[in-house]
């Protein structure tokens, strides 16, 4: 009798797990057709679980959780390989836990999270910043997408710590994910139009300093490339290049060049002998700065640099100021800007 009860319980448990999946929300047909057409695509899941883990199914046909195996999201993008016929399950290429990769089936909601689906053509009306989901529901910046780019808007998703609605898009952008090259990427976009006023500059500057990708103490050492620009900048030059791109959609040497350190102001990139840094704000003699490759890390500081008596100082030490490039002019918007030039790390 006990064996019969156990068998009945197991059968009911199996039926319940299958039924639970059957009640899951399917990706709408038009969106599913769009995704099938452009896979494989790099994707960072937005799981419902607050723990940042998703559990695969036994297989496409045996759709109940394989509880002994779970995948942590947020470390690197996965690859969306295919969708089930009913669009309630997706096949993702993920890390296998042994240094390689494998394909597993997951619930669609685990891969995409609470998306409000709405497929439409989207032409970017201004420059946008692109993000992948990182750990603990943080957004990890990975690209600057230019105005006029055409992509497929899949809908909106409430992402990030503050759960602000962002546009979820499928765009043609080459990337490497889960050990393979993808021609397409599924990303979260946020508009970043050109700053035109001091208030807009200040708001954008606050956003930059709060970016997870530029957080104070983040690893940013030898040969670390710029995230947003492709002008060949690494290490300290890479961070300064990203600053100009994030703030003004420019490059490291975009803007009017100057050689007098007393002219340093908010929005500038500065080159002193053997090192670049960016000036976020200037308050009298004190500079609020951000720089890469400072002890192999990102350094945000309001005390490190200053301009006194027409000279540049780092703490109490005078530094050899070589040149700088203006970005934002508080009295009249962005400064006149020339084309950015390709540079190395020096």
C-alpha positions in Angstrom: 0.0 0.0 0.0 2.8 2.4 0.9 4.5 1.7 -2.5 1.2 2.4 -4.3 0.8 5.7 -2.4 4.4 6.7 -3.3 3.8 5.9 -6.9 0.6 7.9 -7.0 2.3 10.9 -5.3 5.1 10.8 -7.8 2.7 10.7 -10.7 0.7 13.6 -9.3 3.9 15.6 -8.7 5.0 15.0 -12.3 1.5 16.0 -13.6 1.6 19.1 -11.4 5.0 20.2 -12.7 3.9 19.7 -16.3 0.7 21.5 -15.7 2.5 24.4 -14.0 4.7 24.8 -17.1 1.6 24.5 -19.4 0.2 27.5 -17.6 3.3 29.5 -18.2 3.1 32.6 -20.5 4.2 32.0 -24.0 6.2 34.6 -26.1 3.7 36.2 -28.5 3.7 34.6 -32.0 5.0 37.7 -33.8 7.9 38.2 -31.3 8.7 34.5 -31.4 8.9 34.5 -35.2 11.2 37.5 -35.0 13.5 35.7 -32.5 13.5 32.5 -34.5 14.6 34.4 -37.6 17.6 36.0 -36.0 19.0 33.4 -33.6 21.6 32.7 -32.4 21.7 36.0 -30.4 23.5 37.0 -27.3 21.2 37.4 -24.3 21.5 38.1 -20.6 18.5 36.7 -18.9 16.2 38.8 -16.6 15.0 36.0 -14.3 12.0 36.3 -12.1 14.0 34.8 -9.3 15.5 37.3 -6.9 18.4 34.9 -6.4 19.6 35.3 -10.0 19.5 31.7 -10.9 17.4 29.8 -13.4 16.7 26.1 -13.5 16.7 24.1 -16.8 14.2 21.5 -17.8 15.1 17.9 -18.3 14.6 18.3 -22.0 12.4 20.1 -24.5 9.8 17.4 -24.2 10.2 16.6 -20.5 9.4 20.0 -19.2 9.8 19.8 -15.5 12.7 21.4 -13.5 16.0 19.6 -13.2 16.5 20.7 -9.7 20.0 19.3 -9.3 21.2 21.8 -11.9 20.8 25.6 -11.9 22.6 28.3 -13.8 23.7 31.6 -12.3 22.8 34.6 -14.4 24.7 37.9 -14.7 28.3 36.8 -15.1 28.3 36.8 -18.9 25.7 36.8 -21.7 24.3 33.4 -22.8 23.2 32.6 -26.3 19.5 32.2 -27.4 19.7 29.2 -29.7 16.1 28.4 -30.4 12.5 28.4 -29.2 10.0 25.6 -28.7 7.0 25.3 -31.0 4.7 26.8 -28.3 7.2 29.5 -27.4 7.0 28.6 -23.7 10.5 27.3 -23.6 13.8 28.6 -25.0 17.1 26.8 -25.7 20.1 28.7 -24.2 23.8 28.0 -24.6 25.2 28.4 -21.1 28.3 27.5 -19.0 28.4 23.8 -18.1 30.3 24.3 -14.8 33.4 22.6 -16.1 35.0 25.4 -18.2 32.9 24.7 -21.3 29.4 25.3 -22.6 26.3 23.3 -23.2 22.7 23.8 -24.5 19.8 23.6 -22.0 16.1 24.3 -22.1 14.5 26.9 -19.8 11.1 28.5 -19.3 10.7 31.6 -21.5 9.9 33.7 -18.5 13.1 32.7 -16.8 15.0 33.9 -19.9 13.2 37.2 -20.5 11.6 38.1 -17.2 8.4 40.1 -16.9 8.5 41.6 -20.4 5.5 43.6 -21.8 5.8 42.3 -25.3 5.2 44.7 -28.2 7.0 44.0 -31.5 7.7 47.1 -33.6 10.4 48.5 -35.8 12.5 51.0 -33.9 14.8 53.6 -35.4 16.9 55.2 -32.7 15.9 59.0 -32.6 19.1 59.7 -30.7 22.2 57.9 -29.3 21.3 55.1 -26.9 23.3 53.2 -24.3 23.0 49.4 -24.3 23.0 47.2 -21.3 23.1 43.6 -20.3 21.6 42.4 -17.0 24.3 41.8 -14.4 24.1 40.2 -10.9 21.6 41.5 -8.3 19.5 43.1 -11.0 22.1 45.7 -11.9 22.5 46.9 -15.5 26.0 46.5 -17.0 26.8 49.0 -19.7 28.4 47.5 -22.8 27.9 49.7 -25.9 26.9 53.0 -27.3 24.4 52.7 -30.2 24.3 55.6 -32.7 21.3 57.6 -33.7 19.5 56.2 -36.7 20.3 52.5 -35.9 17.4 50.3 -37.0 16.4 47.4 -34.7 13.4 45.4 -33.6 11.9 46.6 -30.3 10.5 43.5 -28.5 8.8 45.4 -25.7 9.6 46.9 -22.3 11.1 45.4 -19.2 11.4 46.8 -15.7 15.1 46.4 -15.1 17.8 47.7 -12.7 17.6 48.2 -9.0 14.9 50.9 -9.3 12.9 48.7 -11.7 12.6 51.5 -14.3 11.0 50.5 -17.6 13.6 50.1 -20.4 13.2 49.1 -24.0 14.2 45.5 -24.9 15.5 45.3 -28.4 17.0 42.9 -30.9 19.8 44.5 -32.9 22.5 43.6 -35.4 25.6 43.8 -33.3 28.4 41.3 -33.3 29.5 39.9 -29.9 31.0 36.9 -28.3 28.9 35.0 -25.8 29.0 31.5 -24.3 32.1 30.7 -26.3 30.6 31.5 -29.7 30.3 34.5 -32.0 26.8 36.0 -32.5 25.8 38.4 -35.2 22.8 39.6 -33.2 22.3 40.8 -29.6 19.3 41.2 -27.4 19.9 44.2 -25.2 18.2 46.8 -22.9 18.4 50.3 -24.2 18.3 53.7 -22.5 18.3 57.0 -24.5 21.2 59.3 -24.1 20.7 62.4 -26.2 23.3 65.1 -26.5 23.5 67.3 -23.4 22.5 70.9 -24.2 22.4 72.6 -20.8 24.3 72.6 -17.5 21.5 70.9 -15.8 21.5 68.1 -18.4 25.3 67.8 -18.1 25.1 67.5 -14.3 22.4 64.8 -14.5 24.4 62.8 -17.1 27.5 63.1 -14.9 25.7 61.7 -11.9 24.5 58.8 -14.1 28.1 58.1 -15.3 29.5 58.0 -11.7 26.7 55.6 -10.7 27.2 53.2 -13.6 28.1 49.7 -12.5 30.7 49.4 -15.2 32.5 52.5 -13.9 32.1 51.9 -10.2 34.9 52.9 -7.9 37.4 50.1 -7.4 36.3 48.1 -10.5 39.2 46.2 -12.1 40.6 48.3 -14.9 44.2 47.5 -15.4 46.7 46.5 -18.0 45.2 46.5 -21.6 41.7 47.0 -20.3 39.9 48.4 -23.4 37.3 51.2 -23.5 33.8 49.9 -23.2 32.0 52.4 -25.5 34.5 53.5 -28.1 36.5 51.7 -30.7 39.4 54.2 -31.2 42.0 51.9 -29.9 42.2 53.2 -26.3 43.2 51.1 -23.4 43.8 51.5 -19.6 43.7 55.2 -18.5 43.1 56.4 -22.0 40.3 53.9 -22.4 38.5 55.3 -19.4 38.9 58.9 -20.5 37.7 57.9 -24.0 34.6 56.3 -22.5 34.0 59.5 -20.4 33.9 61.6 -23.6 31.7 59.1 -25.3 29.2 58.7 -22.4 28.9 62.4 -21.9 29.1 63.8 -25.4 29.1 60.8 -27.9 32.7 61.8 -28.7 36.2 60.4 -28.2 39.3 60.9 -26.1 40.6 64.0 -28.1 37.2 65.3 -29.2 36.9 69.0 -28.5 39.1 72.1 -28.4 42.6 71.4 -27.3 44.2 73.6 -24.6 47.6 73.7 -22.9 47.0 75.9 -19.8 45.9 73.9 -16.8 44.1 76.8 -15.4 41.6 76.3 -18.2 40.5 72.9 -16.9 36.8 72.6 -16.5 33.9 70.1 -16.3 33.8 67.7 -19.2 37.5 67.8 -20.1 39.9 65.0 -20.7 43.4 65.7 -19.4 46.8 64.3 -20.3 49.6 64.8 -17.9 52.9 63.0 -18.4 52.1 59.3 -18.9 48.5 59.4 -17.7 45.0 60.4 -18.8 42.0 61.3 -16.5 38.6 62.9 -17.0 37.2 65.9 -15.2 33.6 65.4 -14.1 33.2 68.7 -12.2 35.4 71.6 -11.1 34.7 73.4 -7.8 37.2 76.2 -7.5 40.6 74.6 -7.2 39.2 71.1 -6.6 38.5 68.7 -9.4 36.0 65.8 -9.3 37.6 63.1 -11.5 37.3 59.6 -12.8 40.3 57.6 -14.2 41.2 54.0 -15.2 44.3 52.0 -14.4 44.9 53.7 -11.0 46.4 50.8 -9.2 44.7 48.7 -11.9 41.3 49.9 -10.9 38.7 52.7 -11.6 39.2 55.6 -9.3 36.5 58.2 -8.7 37.7 61.1 -6.5 36.9 64.6 -5.4 40.2 65.1 -3.6 42.9 63.6 -5.8 43.5 66.4 -8.3 43.4 70.2 -8.0 44.6 73.3 -9.9 46.5 75.8 -7.7 48.3 78.8 -9.0 47.9 77.8 -12.6 49.5 74.4 -11.9 48.1 70.9 -11.8 48.5 68.9 -8.5 47.9 65.4 -7.5 47.6 65.6 -3.7 50.6 67.8 -2.7 52.7 66.9 -5.7 52.9 69.1 -8.8 52.2 67.1 -12.0 53.5 67.8 -15.5 50.4 68.9 -17.4 50.8 68.3 -21.1 47.4 69.2 -22.7 43.7 68.7 -22.4 40.5 68.7 -24.6 37.4 70.6 -23.6 34.1 68.9 -23.5 31.2 70.8 -21.9 31.2 74.6 -21.6 29.0 75.7 -18.7 28.2 79.0 -20.3 27.2 77.7 -23.7 26.7 73.9 -24.0 29.1 71.6 -25.7 32.3 73.1 -27.0 33.2 73.2 -30.6 34.4 69.6 -31.3 36.6 68.2 -33.9 36.7 64.6 -35.0 38.2 62.1 -32.5 41.5 60.7 -33.3 42.7 57.1 -32.8 45.1 56.8 -29.9 46.8 54.1 -27.9 47.1 53.9 -24.2 49.5 56.8 -24.0 
